[in-house]
Amino acid sequence: MRHEQRWSAETDRVLRRAGWYPCRSVSTAEWESTLLERGGFEIHEAARRFLAEFGGLESAERGPGQTMARMGFTLDPTVAEWEDEIFDVLSEEAGTDLYPIGAADRRNVYLGIAPTGAVYVGMDSVTLLAETPDGALEKLVEGIR
C-alpha cells in the first residue's frame, strides 16, 4: 500500500527545515490571548488547528518558483496583533472571518485563515491562496500563484 504524500518533497523539506514534523502540536494559548487582547481577534477552530501544527515556523527561502517567485513566510499570528482594521477590511472583501496566521514576502502581505480552512493572502486587497492549509503551504513554498 502506497502512502499518500501530503505535499511535495520540496514542501516537506522546507517545512521540516523550519521545524515542522508529523504530529507536531504546540500551544496556541499565548497567541490567542495576545490577539484577543490587542486586536480583538476571536480564534476559530481552523485557525487553532493550523497554528497548533504550523505556528512559529519560518522560512526565508526565496527565488524562482513554478509560476511566481518563492516568498519567505513566517507563521506567527502576532505579526498582525495590531492590524484588526486591516483584517476587518480583508475579511469583508473575502466574505469570511479571517484570523491572522502569519505573513509572507518580507511581511508585505498577511496570511489569514477562514473557518473553512481556506487561506487568504492580502494587505491592500485579499486573494484566495488555497482552499486548504496544506495547499496554501505548498503554494508558498513552491512559488505557485
PANUPA-624134 format. One record per residue: residue in one letter; x, y, z of N, C-alpha, C in turn; residue number from 1. Coordinates in Angstrom, 1 decimal. Layout:
<atoms>
{atom a,{X,Y,Z},{X,Y,Z},{X,Y,Z},NUM}
...
</atoms>
This chain:
<atoms>
{atom m,{0.8,-1.2,0.0},{0.0,0.0,0.0},{0.9,1.3,0.0},1}
{atom r,{0.6,2.1,-1.0},{1.5,3.3,-1.1},{0.9,4.4,-0.2},2}
{atom h,{1.8,5.0,0.6},{1.4,6.1,1.5},{1.2,7.4,0.7},3}
{atom e,{0.1,8.0,0.8},{-0.2,9.2,0.0},{0.6,10.4,0.6},4}
{atom q,{1.3,11.1,-0.3},{2.0,12.3,0.1},{1.1,13.4,0.4},5}
{atom r,{1.4,14.1,1.5},{0.6,15.2,1.9},{0.8,16.4,1.1},6}
{atom w,{2.1,16.6,0.6},{2.6,17.7,-0.2},{3.8,17.2,-0.9},7}
{atom s,{4.4,18.1,-1.7},{5.6,17.8,-2.5},{6.8,17.5,-1.6},8}
{atom a,{7.8,16.9,-2.1},{9.0,16.6,-1.4},{9.7,17.9,-1.0},9}
{atom e,{9.6,18.9,-1.9},{10.2,20.2,-1.7},{9.5,20.9,-0.5},10}
{atom t,{8.2,20.9,-0.5},{7.4,21.5,0.6},{7.8,20.8,1.9},11}
{atom d,{7.9,19.5,1.9},{8.2,18.7,3.1},{9.6,19.1,3.6},12}
{atom r,{10.6,19.2,2.7},{11.9,19.6,3.0},{11.9,21.0,3.7},13}
{atom v,{11.3,22.0,3.1},{11.3,23.3,3.6},{10.6,23.4,5.0},14}
{atom l,{9.4,22.7,5.1},{8.7,22.7,6.4},{9.5,22.1,7.5},15}
{atom r,{10.2,20.9,7.2},{11.0,20.2,8.2},{12.2,21.1,8.6},16}
{atom r,{12.8,21.8,7.6},{13.9,22.7,7.9},{13.5,23.8,8.8},17}
{atom a,{12.2,24.2,8.7},{11.6,25.3,9.5},{11.2,24.8,10.9},18}
{atom g,{11.2,23.5,11.1},{10.9,22.9,12.4},{9.6,22.1,12.5},19}
{atom w,{9.0,21.9,11.3},{7.8,21.0,11.4},{8.1,19.6,11.4},20}
{atom y,{7.3,18.8,12.0},{7.4,17.3,11.9},{6.0,16.7,12.1},21}
{atom p,{5.8,15.5,11.6},{4.5,14.9,11.7},{4.0,14.9,13.1},22}
{atom c,{2.7,15.2,13.3},{2.1,15.2,14.6},{2.5,16.3,15.5},23}
{atom r,{3.2,17.3,15.0},{3.6,18.5,15.7},{2.4,19.2,16.3},24}
{atom s,{2.5,19.6,17.6},{1.4,20.3,18.3},{2.0,21.2,19.3},25}
{atom v,{1.8,22.5,19.1},{2.3,23.5,20.1},{1.0,24.2,20.7},26}
{atom s,{1.2,24.8,21.8},{0.1,25.5,22.4},{-0.2,26.8,21.7},27}
{atom t,{-1.4,27.1,21.5},{-1.8,28.3,20.8},{-2.3,29.4,21.8},28}
{atom a,{-2.4,29.0,23.1},{-3.0,29.9,24.2},{-2.4,31.3,24.2},29}
{atom e,{-1.1,31.4,24.1},{-0.5,32.7,24.2},{-0.8,33.6,23.0},30}
{atom w,{-0.8,33.0,21.8},{-1.2,33.7,20.6},{-2.6,34.2,20.7},31}
{atom e,{-3.5,33.2,21.1},{-4.9,33.5,21.2},{-5.2,34.7,22.2},32}
{atom s,{-4.5,34.7,23.4},{-4.8,35.8,24.3},{-4.2,37.1,23.8},33}
{atom t,{-3.0,37.1,23.2},{-2.4,38.3,22.7},{-3.3,38.9,21.6},34}
{atom l,{-3.7,38.1,20.7},{-4.5,38.6,19.6},{-5.9,39.1,20.0},35}
{atom l,{-6.5,38.4,21.0},{-7.8,38.8,21.5},{-7.6,40.2,22.2},36}
{atom e,{-6.6,40.3,23.1},{-6.4,41.5,23.9},{-6.0,42.7,23.0},37}
{atom r,{-5.1,42.5,22.0},{-4.6,43.6,21.3},{-5.4,43.9,20.0},38}
{atom g,{-6.0,42.9,19.4},{-6.7,43.2,18.1},{-8.1,42.8,18.2},39}
{atom g,{-8.6,42.2,19.3},{-10.0,41.8,19.3},{-10.3,40.6,18.4},40}
{atom f,{-9.2,39.8,18.1},{-9.4,38.7,17.2},{-9.9,37.5,18.0},41}
{atom e,{-11.1,36.9,17.5},{-11.7,35.7,18.1},{-11.2,34.5,17.3},42}
{atom i,{-10.5,33.6,17.9},{-10.0,32.5,17.1},{-11.1,31.5,16.8},43}
{atom h,{-11.0,30.9,15.7},{-11.9,29.8,15.3},{-11.1,28.5,15.2},44}
{atom e,{-11.8,27.4,15.1},{-11.2,26.1,15.2},{-10.2,25.8,14.1},45}
{atom a,{-10.4,26.3,12.8},{-9.5,26.1,11.7},{-8.2,26.8,12.0},46}
{atom a,{-8.2,28.0,12.6},{-7.0,28.7,12.9},{-6.3,28.0,14.1},47}
{atom r,{-7.0,27.6,15.1},{-6.4,26.9,16.2},{-5.7,25.6,15.7},48}
{atom r,{-6.3,24.8,14.9},{-5.7,23.6,14.3},{-4.4,23.9,13.5},49}
{atom f,{-4.5,24.9,12.7},{-3.4,25.3,11.8},{-2.2,25.8,12.7},50}
{atom l,{-2.5,26.7,13.6},{-1.4,27.2,14.4},{-0.8,26.2,15.4},51}
{atom a,{-1.6,25.2,15.9},{-1.1,24.1,16.7},{0.0,23.3,15.9},52}
{atom e,{-0.3,23.1,14.6},{0.6,22.3,13.8},{1.8,23.1,13.2},53}
{atom f,{1.5,24.3,12.8},{2.5,25.1,12.0},{2.9,26.4,12.6},54}
{atom g,{2.3,26.9,13.7},{2.6,28.1,14.3},{4.1,28.2,14.8},55}
{atom g,{4.7,29.3,14.5},{6.1,29.5,14.9},{7.1,29.1,13.8},56}
{atom l,{6.7,28.5,12.8},{7.6,28.1,11.7},{7.9,29.3,10.8},57}
{atom e,{9.1,29.4,10.3},{9.5,30.5,9.4},{10.4,29.9,8.3},58}
{atom s,{10.3,30.4,7.1},{11.1,30.0,6.0},{11.6,31.3,5.3},59}
{atom a,{12.9,31.4,5.1},{13.4,32.6,4.4},{13.7,32.3,3.0},60}
{atom e,{13.4,31.0,2.5},{13.7,30.6,1.2},{13.0,31.4,0.1},61}
{atom r,{13.8,32.0,-0.8},{13.3,32.9,-1.8},{13.9,32.4,-3.1},62}
{atom g,{13.4,33.0,-4.2},{14.0,32.7,-5.5},{12.9,32.3,-6.5},63}
{atom p,{13.3,31.7,-7.7},{12.3,31.4,-8.7},{11.4,30.2,-8.2},64}
{atom g,{10.1,30.3,-8.6},{9.2,29.3,-8.2},{8.6,28.7,-9.5},65}
{atom q,{7.5,28.0,-9.4},{6.8,27.4,-10.5},{6.1,28.5,-11.4},66}
{atom t,{5.3,29.3,-10.8},{4.5,30.3,-11.6},{4.7,31.7,-11.0},67}
{atom m,{5.5,31.9,-10.0},{5.8,33.2,-9.4},{7.0,33.0,-8.5},68}
{atom a,{7.6,34.1,-8.1},{8.8,33.9,-7.2},{8.4,33.3,-5.8},69}
{atom r,{9.3,32.5,-5.3},{9.0,32.0,-3.9},{9.2,33.1,-2.9},70}
{atom m,{8.3,33.2,-2.0},{8.4,34.2,-1.0},{8.6,33.5,0.4},71}
{atom g,{9.5,34.1,1.2},{9.7,33.6,2.5},{8.4,33.9,3.3},72}
{atom f,{8.2,33.2,4.4},{7.0,33.4,5.2},{7.3,33.1,6.6},73}
{atom t,{6.5,33.7,7.5},{6.5,33.4,8.9},{5.1,33.1,9.4},74}
{atom l,{5.0,32.0,10.1},{3.6,31.5,10.6},{3.5,31.9,12.0},75}
{atom d,{3.4,33.2,12.3},{3.3,33.8,13.6},{2.1,34.8,13.5},76}
{atom p,{1.0,34.5,14.2},{-0.1,35.4,14.1},{0.1,36.7,14.7},77}
{atom t,{1.1,36.9,15.6},{1.2,38.1,16.3},{1.8,39.2,15.3},78}
{atom v,{2.3,38.8,14.1},{2.7,39.9,13.2},{1.6,40.8,12.9},79}
{atom a,{0.3,40.4,13.1},{-0.9,41.2,12.8},{-1.6,41.6,14.1},80}
{atom e,{-1.0,41.5,15.3},{-1.7,41.8,16.5},{-2.3,43.1,16.6},81}
{atom w,{-1.8,44.2,15.9},{-2.4,45.5,16.0},{-3.1,45.8,14.7},82}
{atom e,{-3.3,44.9,13.8},{-3.9,45.1,12.5},{-5.3,44.7,12.3},83}
{atom d,{-6.1,44.9,13.4},{-7.5,44.5,13.3},{-8.3,45.2,12.2},84}
{atom e,{-8.0,46.5,12.0},{-8.7,47.2,10.9},{-8.4,46.7,9.6},85}
{atom i,{-7.1,46.3,9.3},{-6.7,45.7,8.0},{-7.5,44.4,7.9},86}
{atom f,{-7.5,43.6,8.9},{-8.1,42.3,8.9},{-9.7,42.4,8.7},87}
{atom d,{-10.2,43.5,9.3},{-11.7,43.7,9.1},{-12.0,43.9,7.6},88}
{atom v,{-11.1,44.7,7.0},{-11.3,45.0,5.5},{-11.1,43.8,4.7},89}
{atom l,{-10.0,43.0,5.0},{-9.7,41.8,4.2},{-10.8,40.8,4.4},90}
{atom s,{-11.3,40.6,5.7},{-12.4,39.7,5.9},{-13.6,40.1,5.2},91}
{atom e,{-13.9,41.4,5.2},{-15.1,41.9,4.4},{-15.0,41.6,2.9},92}
{atom e,{-13.8,41.8,2.4},{-13.6,41.6,1.0},{-13.6,40.1,0.6},93}
{atom a,{-13.1,39.3,1.5},{-13.1,37.8,1.3},{-14.5,37.2,1.6},94}
{atom g,{-15.3,38.0,2.3},{-16.7,37.4,2.6},{-16.7,36.4,3.7},95}
{atom t,{-15.6,36.4,4.5},{-15.5,35.4,5.6},{-14.6,36.0,6.7},96}
{atom d,{-14.7,35.4,7.9},{-13.9,35.8,9.0},{-12.5,35.3,8.9},97}
{atom l,{-11.5,36.2,8.7},{-10.1,35.8,8.6},{-9.4,36.0,9.9},98}
{atom y,{-8.7,34.9,10.3},{-7.9,35.0,11.5},{-6.4,35.0,11.1},99}
{atom p,{-5.6,36.0,11.6},{-4.2,36.0,11.2},{-3.4,34.8,11.5},100}
{atom i,{-2.6,34.3,10.6},{-1.8,33.1,10.8},{-0.3,33.4,10.5},101}
{atom g,{0.0,34.6,10.0},{1.3,35.0,9.7},{1.4,36.0,8.6},102}
{atom a,{2.6,36.0,7.9},{2.9,37.0,6.9},{3.8,36.3,5.9},103}
{atom a,{3.9,36.9,4.7},{4.8,36.4,3.6},{5.4,37.6,2.9},104}
{atom d,{6.4,37.3,2.0},{7.0,38.3,1.2},{7.6,39.4,2.0},105}
{atom r,{8.5,39.1,3.0},{9.1,40.0,3.9},{8.1,40.9,4.6},106}
{atom r,{7.0,40.2,5.0},{5.9,40.8,5.8},{5.2,41.9,5.0},107}
{atom n,{5.2,41.8,3.7},{4.5,42.8,2.8},{3.0,42.4,2.7},108}
{atom v,{2.7,41.1,2.9},{1.3,40.6,2.9},{1.1,39.7,4.1},109}
{atom y,{-0.2,39.8,4.6},{-0.6,39.0,5.7},{-1.2,37.7,5.2},110}
{atom l,{-1.2,36.7,6.0},{-1.9,35.4,5.7},{-3.0,35.3,6.8},111}
{atom g,{-4.2,35.0,6.3},{-5.3,34.8,7.1},{-6.1,33.5,6.8},112}
{atom i,{-6.7,32.9,7.8},{-7.4,31.6,7.5},{-8.8,31.8,7.9},113}
{atom a,{-9.7,31.2,7.0},{-11.1,31.3,7.2},{-11.6,30.1,8.0},114}
{atom p,{-12.8,30.1,8.6},{-13.3,28.9,9.3},{-13.3,27.7,8.5},115}
{atom t,{-13.4,27.8,7.2},{-13.4,26.6,6.3},{-12.0,26.0,6.2},116}
{atom g,{-11.0,26.7,6.6},{-9.6,26.3,6.3},{-9.0,26.9,5.1},117}
{atom a,{-9.8,27.6,4.3},{-9.2,28.3,3.2},{-8.3,29.4,3.7},118}
{atom v,{-7.1,29.6,3.0},{-6.1,30.5,3.4},{-6.1,31.7,2.3},119}
{atom y,{-6.1,32.9,2.9},{-6.1,34.1,2.0},{-4.8,34.9,2.3},120}
{atom v,{-4.4,35.6,1.3},{-3.2,36.5,1.4},{-3.6,37.9,1.0},121}
{atom g,{-3.2,38.9,1.8},{-3.6,40.2,1.5},{-2.9,41.3,2.3},122}
{atom m,{-3.0,42.5,1.8},{-2.7,43.7,2.6},{-3.6,44.8,2.2},123}
{atom d,{-3.5,45.3,0.9},{-4.4,46.3,0.4},{-5.7,45.7,-0.2},124}
{atom s,{-5.6,44.5,-0.7},{-6.7,43.7,-1.2},{-6.4,42.2,-0.8},125}
{atom v,{-7.4,41.4,-0.9},{-7.3,40.0,-0.5},{-7.4,39.1,-1.7},126}
{atom t,{-6.7,38.0,-1.7},{-6.7,36.9,-2.7},{-6.8,35.6,-2.0},127}
{atom l,{-7.6,34.7,-2.5},{-7.6,33.3,-2.0},{-6.3,32.6,-2.5},128}
{atom l,{-5.5,32.2,-1.5},{-4.3,31.5,-1.8},{-4.6,30.0,-2.1},129}
{atom a,{-5.4,29.4,-1.2},{-5.7,28.0,-1.4},{-6.9,27.6,-0.6},130}
{atom e,{-7.7,26.6,-1.0},{-8.9,26.2,-0.3},{-8.5,25.4,1.0},131}
{atom t,{-7.3,24.9,1.1},{-6.8,24.2,2.3},{-5.5,24.7,2.8},132}
{atom p,{-5.2,24.5,4.1},{-4.0,24.9,4.7},{-2.8,24.2,4.0},133}
{atom d,{-2.9,22.9,3.7},{-1.8,22.2,3.0},{-1.6,22.8,1.7},134}
{atom g,{-2.6,23.1,0.9},{-2.5,23.7,-0.4},{-1.8,25.0,-0.3},135}
{atom a,{-2.1,25.8,0.7},{-1.5,27.1,0.9},{0.0,27.0,1.2},136}
{atom l,{0.4,26.1,2.0},{1.8,25.9,2.3},{2.5,25.5,1.1},137}
{atom e,{1.9,24.6,0.3},{2.5,24.1,-1.0},{2.8,25.3,-1.9},138}
{atom k,{1.8,26.1,-2.0},{1.9,27.3,-2.9},{3.0,28.3,-2.4},139}
{atom l,{3.0,28.5,-1.1},{4.0,29.4,-0.6},{5.4,28.9,-0.8},140}
{atom v,{5.6,27.6,-0.5},{6.9,27.0,-0.7},{7.4,26.9,-2.1},141}
{atom e,{6.4,26.4,-3.0},{6.8,26.2,-4.4},{6.7,27.4,-5.3},142}
{atom g,{6.1,28.5,-4.8},{6.0,29.7,-5.6},{5.0,29.4,-6.7},143}
{atom i,{3.7,29.1,-6.3},{2.6,28.9,-7.2},{1.6,30.0,-7.0},144}
{atom r,{1.1,30.7,-8.0},{0.1,31.7,-7.9},{-1.3,31.0,-7.9},145}
</atoms>
